[in-house]
């Protein structure tokens, strides 16, 4: 009886350690993937800097929106097609 209980606890401990290791590995891989994707996104963002809207157009759009909304509106995003 004691041997069966001991082996049951050993199997339980091995299972818990295995689950912990696998979850730690999944978490680490997820963080590594997020890190590398963010680095890749930053490189692409630098490449896309040529497609930015000229500052004169942004200034004109901001002035028009300010005038139309009596200073309450603001530009959040301007995308170039």
N, C-alpha and C positions, 0 to 999 in steps of 0.2 A: 504494500500500500504506500509506504513512504517513498519507494523508488518510483512508483507511478506519478506521485505528486511532484517529486523532484524533476522528473523528465518533463512533466507538463509545464512547470514553471520555466524550465530551460527553453522549451519550445516557445513559450509565451514571450520570454525575454528576447530570443533571437528574432521572432516576428516583429516585435516592437522596434528593435534596432533596425531591422530591414526597412520597415515603413519610414522611420525617421530619416535614414540615409537616402531613400528614394525621394522623399519629399524635399529634403535639402538639395539634392541634385536637380530636381525640377525647378526649384526656386532659383538656384544659381544659374541654370541655363536660361531661365526667363529673364533674369536681370542682365545677363551677358547679351542676350538677343536685343533687349531694349537699348542697351548701351551702344551696340554696333549699328542698330537702325537709326538712332539719333545722330551718330557720327556721320552716317551716310546721308541723312537728311540735311545736315549742316553743309556738307559739300555740295549737294544739289542746290541748296539755297544760294550759295555763293555763285554757282553757275547761272542761276536765274536772275542775278542782279542786273543783267543787261535788259531784261524785260520790265524794268520798273517804269512807273509812270513819271514823266518829267515833272520837276518841281514847280514849274510855271503852271501846269495844268492842275496840280494839287492845290496851289495857292488860289487859283481862280475858282475852283470847285468849292474850296473852303469859304471863300468870300461870298459866293452865291448862296450857299447853304446858311451861312451866318445871317445874311440879309433876309432870306425868305422866312427863316424860323425865328427871327428876332433874337438871335444869339443862343437859342435853346438847343439847336441841333448840332451834331458833330459827326465828322466822318470817322468811321471805324475801319473800313477796308476799301481800297481801290484796287481793282484787278484789271490788268490789261489783257485783251483777248488776242 
